[in-house]
Amino acid sequence: MRAKLAALSAAFLAFAVLAAATAHAADRPAMPVKAPAQPVPASWTQFYLGGGIGFDAERGRSSVTAGGTVGATFSTEGFQGASLGLSATAGFDLQVSPRFVVGAFADYDRAHQDTTVAVSSFGNTASVTALRLDGGWTIGGRAGVLLTPDVLLYGLGGFTQMRVNNWGLATTGFSLQEPTLTLDGHTVGAGIEYRLASNVSLRGEYRYLSLARSTTVDAVNNLVWVNEISAHMGRLMAAYRFGGPGMTTPAPPVPAPLTAWNGFYGAIGVGADAISRTLHTEIPGFATFDASGLGGADLAGTVMVGFDHQLVAGWVAGIFGSYEFANNGNARVAVDVTGLDISTDMASIDQSWTVGGRAGYLIAPDALLYGLAGYTKTTFHQVTYDLLVVAGTAVLPDFHGITLGGGFEKLITDNVSMRAEYRNTRLETQSGYPAPGLVNTQSQPTINAVRFLVAYRVPTK
């Protein structure tokens, strides 16, 4: 009995001490309890400045008529030209919810790529200079959805004003040159932007630009120029994002699985090509033709398969094979001035394939910056022409060459990624291929390509 009473007394005493301590603590201010810090993704509410490279493929109709009644003396149809250049952007984004972002922007684009075709005959020379976009600006807005806290998929629209250096023709003692135009229009497009850190992001973007129809009257030469121009634009850009309202502490990157960059993958994508070339051909005893600069452009689709292996210290290496097919909308140029009658298809790619390898560094566990190199075989569409006194169709041979480039790839999930890629393919010089009525034909094309792809990575165990 005494033992039981002792145990009961001890329990009661312990309870009393605990109750007293609790009451005493209640009389004092509560001490803060330090909970583990919970990282919060940074807001997209920021100003930004950026720049990058751009690719333009101009498309539409241009014609000039003499006195407006004689008929077309100069006309083009389809893809009229292409240009490579630089882009600058400034804007502001507002994150309106955890998943949605809206914003406004102002851009400036500057391009320069002259394309000329020269014809020499009996001491006389005629040269044609192709249309190109010289520079311009766009103001507009964008809205997008956050696929992850640091990946924004967006659409855009805006007002554009573009300066156009137009087609010109010069012959011995005679010249035609449409004045440089400043045309208004609208822009629509889409893109994907990845934020590497709170203040640095990369984006790949496609835009379609439509310019207003223009009519220019040359009273001196009694000519009327008419233009209907649009353009397809691809852009790869980087931006620095300044802190703004709503900024919070950026969350540390979530490590991708160690096997995320290992294994096989398949990808599909779209893009555009600009074909730069040097071309020489002759009509025996009559004329020679020389062309330089961008000789054509097209829109392309891509199918790709590959295998990557993640190495130590954040490096990834892999091999790939890609097949591409393209179309330029049957682009054609025709000239008929003072007896000079020339018409020809613009150069365009039919199909090509590339096998190669790539190596890159993981700038984040789920983001890869890489370079690539490979071997390419390209088949061009046949070219139908009517050059002064000869006409025919040239079936171009297959061209082989080396491809170099680079890109950026971001994992959206463990098995799905998106990438933006630029390639430069320098093909071999081909000569002596059959072209009815022509001799000493020689060409050496170079292809500048931009691609946007979505890849599915086969899960690994």
C-alpha positions in Angstrom: 0.0 0.0 0.0 2.8 2.4 0.9 4.4 1.7 -2.5 1.2 2.5 -4.4 0.7 5.7 -2.4 4.3 6.7 -3.2 3.8 6.1 -6.9 0.5 8.1 -6.9 2.1 10.9 -5.0 5.0 11.1 -7.5 2.6 11.2 -10.5 0.5 13.9 -8.9 3.6 16.0 -8.1 4.8 15.6 -11.7 1.4 16.7 -13.0 1.4 19.7 -10.6 4.9 20.8 -11.7 3.9 20.5 -15.4 0.7 22.5 -14.9 2.5 25.2 -13.0 5.1 25.5 -15.8 2.4 25.7 -18.4 0.6 28.4 -16.5 3.8 30.4 -16.0 4.6 30.2 -19.7 1.1 31.4 -20.5 1.8 34.6 -18.5 4.9 35.4 -20.7 5.1 36.3 -24.4 5.3 33.3 -26.6 8.7 32.5 -28.0 8.9 32.3 -31.8 9.3 28.8 -33.3 11.5 28.7 -36.3 9.9 26.6 -39.0 11.8 25.3 -41.9 12.0 27.9 -44.8 9.6 27.0 -47.6 11.1 28.1 -51.0 8.5 30.0 -53.2 9.0 30.2 -56.9 9.9 33.7 -58.2 7.1 35.7 -59.7 7.2 36.5 -63.5 6.1 40.1 -62.6 9.2 41.8 -64.0 10.6 44.3 -66.5 13.1 42.8 -69.0 15.6 43.7 -71.7 16.9 41.2 -74.2 18.4 40.5 -77.6 19.2 37.7 -80.0 19.3 36.5 -83.6 16.4 36.4 -86.1 15.6 34.8 -89.3 13.1 36.2 -91.8 11.5 34.5 -94.9 9.6 37.1 -97.0 6.6 35.9 -99.0 4.0 37.5 -101.2 3.5 39.2 -104.6 5.3 42.1 -106.2 4.7 43.5 -109.7 5.5 46.6 -111.7 3.5 47.7 -114.7 4.3 50.2 -117.4 1.8 53.0 -117.4 -0.6 50.6 -115.6 -1.9 49.3 -118.9 0.9 47.4 -120.7 1.0 44.6 -118.1 3.4 43.2 -115.7 7.0 43.8 -116.6 8.4 42.4 -113.3 6.7 40.1 -110.9 7.4 37.6 -108.1 5.3 35.0 -106.4 5.8 33.0 -103.2 8.9 33.3 -101.0 10.7 36.4 -102.4 13.8 36.4 -100.2 15.2 35.9 -96.8 17.4 37.7 -94.3 19.4 37.1 -91.1 19.7 39.8 -88.5 19.6 40.9 -84.9 16.6 41.6 -82.6 16.2 43.7 -79.4 13.3 43.6 -77.0 12.0 45.4 -73.9 8.9 44.5 -72.0 7.0 44.0 -68.8 5.2 40.8 -67.6 2.5 40.4 -64.9 1.8 37.1 -63.2 -1.9 37.2 -62.7 -2.2 33.8 -61.1 0.0 30.8 -60.2 -0.4 29.5 -63.8 -1.0 32.6 -66.0 1.2 35.5 -67.2 0.3 38.5 -69.4 2.6 41.2 -70.6 3.5 44.0 -73.1 6.6 44.4 -75.2 8.3 46.6 -77.8 10.8 45.0 -80.3 13.2 46.3 -82.9 14.6 44.0 -85.7 17.5 44.8 -88.0 18.4 42.6 -91.0 20.9 42.8 -93.8 21.4 40.3 -96.5 21.7 41.4 -100.1 20.9 38.9 -102.9 21.8 39.8 -106.4 21.7 38.0 -109.8 23.8 39.4 -112.6 23.4 38.6 -116.4 26.1 39.5 -119.0 25.4 39.3 -122.7 27.3 40.8 -125.6 28.9 43.4 -123.4 25.7 44.4 -121.7 24.9 43.6 -118.0 21.6 43.3 -116.2 21.4 42.8 -112.4 18.5 42.1 -110.1 18.5 42.9 -106.4 16.0 40.9 -104.3 13.5 42.2 -101.8 14.5 42.1 -98.1 13.2 43.4 -94.8 15.7 46.1 -93.6 14.4 46.9 -90.1 11.3 47.8 -88.1 9.6 47.7 -84.8 6.7 45.9 -83.2 4.6 46.8 -80.1 2.2 44.3 -78.7 1.2 42.0 -75.9 1.5 38.4 -74.9 -0.3 35.9 -72.7 0.8 32.5 -71.6 0.5 29.5 -69.3 3.3 28.3 -67.0 4.0 24.6 -67.8 6.3 24.7 -64.8 7.1 27.6 -62.5 10.1 28.4 -64.8 8.7 27.5 -68.2 6.2 29.9 -70.0 4.4 28.9 -73.2 2.8 32.0 -74.7 1.0 33.5 -77.7 1.5 37.1 -78.9 0.1 39.8 -81.1 0.9 43.3 -82.0 1.2 46.2 -84.5 4.3 46.3 -86.8 5.9 48.9 -88.9 8.6 47.6 -91.3 11.1 49.2 -93.7 11.4 47.2 -96.9 14.2 47.4 -99.4 12.4 46.3 -102.5 13.3 44.6 -105.8 15.4 46.5 -108.3 16.6 45.9 -111.9 19.6 47.6 -113.6 20.6 47.1 -117.2 23.1 48.9 -119.5 21.6 52.4 -119.8 18.3 51.6 -118.0 17.3 50.9 -114.4 14.2 50.2 -112.4 14.2 50.5 -108.6 11.1 50.7 -106.4 11.6 53.2 -103.6 12.3 51.8 -100.1 8.9 51.4 -98.4 7.7 51.8 -94.8 4.7 49.5 -94.4 2.3 49.0 -91.5 1.0 45.6 -90.5 0.2 43.1 -87.8 2.1 40.3 -86.1 0.9 37.1 -84.4 3.0 34.3 -83.1 3.9 31.9 -80.2 7.0 31.0 -78.2 8.4 29.3 -75.2 10.6 31.0 -72.5 12.7 29.3 -69.8 13.9 31.2 -66.8 17.4 30.0 -65.9 17.4 32.1 -62.7 15.2 34.9 -61.3 16.9 37.4 -63.6 17.9 35.5 -66.8 15.8 33.7 -69.3 16.0 32.2 -72.8 13.3 32.1 -75.4 12.5 30.6 -78.8 9.8 32.3 -80.8 7.9 32.1 -84.2 6.1 35.1 -85.7 3.9 35.7 -88.8 4.0 39.2 -90.1 1.5 40.6 -92.5 2.1 44.0 -94.1 -0.4 46.2 -95.8 -0.8 46.2 -99.6 1.2 49.1 -101.1 1.1 50.9 -104.4 3.9 53.2 -105.6 3.6 55.4 -108.7 6.8 56.3 -110.4 5.7 59.3 -112.5 9.2 59.8 -114.0 9.3 56.4 -115.6 5.5 56.0 -115.9 5.6 52.9 -113.7 3.2 51.5 -111.0 4.6 49.2 -108.3 2.3 46.9 -106.3 3.4 44.9 -103.2 1.6 42.4 -101.0 4.2 41.2 -98.5 4.2 38.9 -95.5 7.0 37.2 -93.6 7.7 34.2 -91.4 10.2 35.0 -88.6 12.1 32.8 -86.2 14.0 34.2 -83.2 16.3 32.9 -80.5 16.7 35.4 -77.6 18.1 35.9 -74.1 16.7 38.4 -71.6 17.8 40.0 -68.4 14.8 40.4 -66.1 14.7 43.2 -63.5 13.1 42.8 -60.1 9.6 44.2 -59.8 6.5 44.0 -57.7 5.6 40.6 -56.5 9.1 39.3 -56.4 9.7 36.5 -53.9 12.6 34.2 -53.1 13.3 31.8 -56.1 13.0 28.2 -55.4 16.1 26.1 -55.8 16.0 23.9 -58.9 14.4 20.5 -58.4 17.0 18.0 -59.3 16.1 16.0 -62.4 16.4 12.2 -62.0 20.0 11.0 -62.6 18.6 9.0 -65.5 16.6 11.8 -67.1 19.2 12.6 -69.8 20.0 8.9 -70.5 18.4 6.8 -73.2 16.6 7.0 -76.5 14.2 9.8 -77.6 12.1 10.8 -80.6 11.2 14.3 -81.6 9.1 16.3 -84.1 9.4 20.0 -84.9 9.0 22.9 -87.4 11.2 25.6 -88.6 12.5 27.6 -91.6 15.6 27.5 -93.9 17.4 30.4 -95.6 19.5 29.2 -98.6 22.6 31.2 -99.4 24.5 30.2 -102.5 26.9 31.2 -105.2 25.8 30.1 -108.6 27.4 30.4 -112.1 26.0 29.2 -115.4 26.4 30.1 -119.1 24.4 30.1 -122.3 27.1 29.2 -124.8 28.1 32.2 -126.9 25.3 34.4 -125.5 25.2 35.1 -121.8 26.6 34.3 -118.3 24.6 34.3 -115.1 26.1 34.8 -111.6 24.1 34.8 -108.3 25.2 35.5 -104.8 23.5 35.9 -101.4 20.4 34.3 -100.1 18.8 32.4 -103.0 15.7 31.1 -101.5 13.8 30.2 -98.3 11.3 27.6 -97.2 9.3 26.3 -94.2 10.3 22.9 -92.9 9.2 20.0 -90.8 11.6 17.7 -88.8 11.5 14.2 -87.5 14.4 13.1 -85.2 15.6 10.2 -83.2 18.6 10.1 -80.9 20.3 8.7 -77.8 21.9 10.7 -74.9 24.1 9.7 -72.1 24.6 11.8 -68.9 28.3 12.0 -68.0 29.9 13.2 -64.8 30.0 16.8 -63.7 26.8 17.8 -65.5 27.9 16.9 -69.1 25.7 15.2 -71.6 26.8 13.6 -74.9 24.7 11.9 -77.6 24.1 10.9 -81.2 21.1 11.7 -83.4 19.6 11.3 -86.8 17.1 13.8 -88.4 15.0 13.8 -91.5 13.6 17.1 -92.8 11.2 18.1 -95.6 10.4 21.5 -96.9 8.3 23.7 -99.2 8.7 27.3 -100.5 5.2 27.7 -102.0 6.4 27.5 -105.6 8.3 30.8 -105.3 9.2 32.2 -108.7 10.7 35.4 -110.1 10.0 36.8 -113.6 11.5 39.8 -115.4 10.4 41.2 -118.8 11.9 44.7 -119.4 12.9 46.0 -122.9 13.2 42.6 -124.4 15.0 41.0 -121.4 12.8 38.0 -120.5 13.9 35.9 -117.5 11.9 33.6 -115.2 13.1 31.0 -112.8 12.0 29.1 -109.7 13.6 30.2 -106.4 15.8 27.6 -104.8 14.2 25.4 -102.1 14.9 22.2 -100.2 12.9 19.1 -101.0 14.3 16.8 -98.3 17.5 16.2 -96.3 18.8 14.1 -93.5 21.6 14.5 -91.0 23.5 12.1 -88.7 25.7 13.5 -86.0 26.4 14.0 -82.4 26.0 16.6 -79.8 27.6 17.5 -76.4 26.4 19.9 -73.8 26.5 21.2 -70.3 23.6 21.1 -67.8 23.2 24.8 -66.8 20.5 23.4 -64.5 19.5 19.8 -63.7 16.7 20.0 -66.2 18.2 22.4 -68.8 20.9 21.6 -71.4 22.9 24.0 -73.5 24.7 22.1 -76.3 26.6 22.2 -79.6 26.2 19.8 -82.5 28.0 18.6 -85.6 27.0 16.1 -88.3 27.0 15.0 -91.9 24.1 16.1 -94.1 22.7 15.0 -97.5 20.3 17.5 -99.1 18.0 17.1 -102.1 16.7 20.3 -103.7 13.5 20.8 -105.7 14.0 20.8 -109.5 14.3 24.3 -111.0 12.3 25.3 -114.1 13.7 28.4 -115.9 13.3 30.5 -119.0 16.6 32.5 -119.5 16.5 34.7 -122.5 17.0 32.1 -125.3 16.9 28.8 -123.4 14.3 27.1 -121.3 14.2 23.9 -119.4 14.2 22.1 -116.0 17.4 21.4 -114.1 17.3 18.4 -111.8 19.9 19.2 -109.2 22.1 16.5 -107.8 22.2 15.5 -104.1 24.5 17.8 -102.1 26.6 16.6 -99.2 28.1 18.7 -96.5 28.9 19.4 -92.9 26.4 20.8 -90.3 27.4 22.8 -87.2 25.1 24.4 -84.7 23.8 24.7 -81.2 20.7 24.8 -79.1 18.9 24.7 -75.8 16.8 21.9 -74.4 14.5 22.0 -71.3 12.8 19.1 -69.6 9.1 19.8 -69.1 8.6 16.5 -67.4 10.9 13.5 -66.8 10.1 12.3 -70.3 9.1 15.3 -72.3 11.4 18.2 -73.4 11.4 21.2 -75.7 14.3 22.5 -77.7 15.2 25.5 -79.9 18.1 24.9 -82.3 20.1 26.7 -85.0 22.1 24.9 -87.7 24.5 26.1 -90.4 25.1 23.5 -93.2 27.8 24.2 -95.7 27.3 21.9 -98.7 29.9 20.9 -101.3 30.4 22.6 -104.7 28.7 20.8 -107.5 29.4 21.4 -111.2 28.6 20.0 -114.5 25.1 18.7 -113.7 22.6 18.6 -116.5 20.6 21.8 -117.3 19.2 22.0 -120.8 20.8 24.8 -122.8 23.3 25.7 -120.0 27.0 24.9 -119.6 29.6 25.3 -116.9 26.9 25.2 -114.3 28.3 25.4 -110.7 26.8 26.0 -107.3 27.7 25.9 -103.7 24.7 26.3 -101.3 24.8 27.1 -97.6 21.7 26.6 -95.4 20.9 28.5 -92.3 18.1 26.7 -90.4 16.1 27.4 -87.2 14.1 24.5 -85.6 11.7 24.2 -82.6 11.1 20.7 -81.4 9.2 18.6 -78.9 10.9 15.4 -77.8 9.7 12.3 -75.9 12.4 10.5 -73.9 11.8 6.8 -73.5 11.7 6.0 -69.7 14.7 4.1 -68.3 14.5 1.7 -65.4 
